[in-house]
Amino acid sequence: MDLEARSLQPNVKAVLLSKLREYKYDLNNLKSEHKRLASANSNQAARDDLLESGMADAMSVSANQRGRLMMSTERLNESSDRIKESRRTMLETEELGVSILQDLHQQRQSLLHANDTVFLLLKKEQLHGVDDNISKSKKILTNMSRRMSRNKWIISSIIVVLVVAIALILYFKLSK
């Protein structure tokens, strides 16, 4: 019980440790009184009365401690379940982010390849009027590249916000 009380939060730990010390002190007092009465072999009825009242107190204290221990164990199990669920959500979010970044990379490669292809065609064919179309397509590709970069930042921001939200949830759940 001492180890379990020490592993709890500081505000609960101090109260439980003081109660535990008090219980240990009461138990030691009862043990010494029991030894004194057992060795004295005096009044049997007085000894029986003392032992019955002391045992009743010890049983009620033990039952009370057992109840608190079971309640603490249940809270700990619930917190563990919440942490596992949060971790699972975080991993799913991370996988989604990686997948989106891979898609964006493939799109960027396609755009760069298309841009290179257009420039090669321009050099080979050297047609008049193609320059206007190429500049328009270059503007479109530049805009698409900007949008792609903006989308990357937005997705990265969403991932950061989700990770911060998960961390805050974990902090508040664990601080209770």
N, C-alpha and C positions, 0 to 999 in steps of 0.2 A: 504494500500500500504506500509505503514511503517513496519508493521509486516512481510509482504512478503519479503520486501527488506532486513530485518534483518536476515531472514532465508536462504539467499543465501550464496554462497561461499564468503570468505573474500575479494578477489580481486574485485569481482563484487559488493559486498555489499557496500564498501566504496564509489564507484562512484555513485551508485544509491542513497545512503543516502545523499550524498552532493547535488545531483540534487533535491532530494525530499525537502531538507531544502531550497534550492534556490526557488523551486516552491512555498513552503509555504510562504516564505518571499514575493515573487511577489504577491501571493494571498492576503496576509495581506495588502500590499501596495495598491492594487487595491480596497480592501474593504474600507480602510480608505479614499482613494480618492473619492470613490463612496459616502460614508457618508458625506464627506465635500461638495461635489457638490450637493447632495440631500438637505442638510440643508440650503445651501446658496440660493437656488431658484434663482440663477442668470441666466445668459445667457443660454436659453434652447437649442439652436443650439450647443453651445460648449459642453454642457453636453451630448447631443446625440452623437456627434462625439467621445467624450472620451469613452462613454460606448460601442459604436460599435467597436472601435479599441481594447478596453480591452477585450470584449467578444470574438472577433475573435482570439486574442492571447490565451485566456483561452481555447477556443474550440480546437485550433490546439495543444496546450500542452496536453489537455485531450485526444485527439485522439492519439497522439504520445505515451502517457503513457499507454493507453489501448492496443495499438499494442504491446508494449514491454511486458506488463503483459500477454497477450495472448501467445506470443512467449515463455515466461518463463514457463507458465503453460503447454504448449505443450512439452517442453523439460523435464519438471518434469514427465509428463505422460510417455514419452518414456523411461526415466530412470527407472521408476517403473516397466514398462513392462520387461525391460532387467533384473532387479533384480529378478522378478518372474520367468523368464525363467532360470536364473542361479540357483535359488533355486531348481527348478524342476529338473534340470540336476544333481545338487549335491545330491538330495534325491535318484534319480535313481542310481547314482554311488554308494551311500552308500548301497542301497538295493542289488545291484549286489555284492558288497564286502562281505556283510553279508551272502549272499547265497553261495558264493565261500568258505568262511570260514566254513560254516556248512557242505558243501560237503567234505572239507578236514578233518574235525573232524570225520565224518562218515567213511571215508577211513582209518583214523588212528585207529579208533576203530576196524575196520575189520582186519587190519594188526596185531594189538595187539592180537586180538582173535585168528587169524590164528597162530601167534607165540606161544601163550599159548597152543593151540591144538597140535602143533608139539612137544612141550616139553612133554606134557602128553603122547602122543603116544610113544615117546622115552623111557620114564620111564616104561610104561606098557609092551611094546614089547621087549625092550632091544635087538634089532637085530644088528648083525654085519654089518658094511658097511653103516648103517643108519647115523652114526656120520658124515661121510663125506657129505652126502646129507643135513643133518641138518646144518652143518657149512656153506655149500653153500647157503642154503635157508636163514640162518641167515645173511649172507653177503648181499644177495639180499634184504632182509627185511631192513637191516641197510641202504643200498643204497637208497631203496625206501623211508625210513623215512627221510634221508637227503634231497632227492629230494623234498619230501613233505614240509619239513621245508624251503628249498630254495624257493619253489613256494609260500609259505606263505609270505616270505619276499618280494618277487617280487611283489606279489599282493598288499601287504601293501604299498610298495613304490609307486606303480602306483596310489593307492588311495590317498596317501599323495601328489603326484605330481598333480593329478587332483584337489584336494582341494586347493592347492597353486595356480594353474592356475586360478581357479574360483575366488579366493580371489584377485589375481592380476587384472583379468578382471574387477571385481567389483570396485576395487580401481581406475583403470584408467578411467572407465566409469563414476564413480561418481565424480572424481576429475575434469572432464571437466565441 
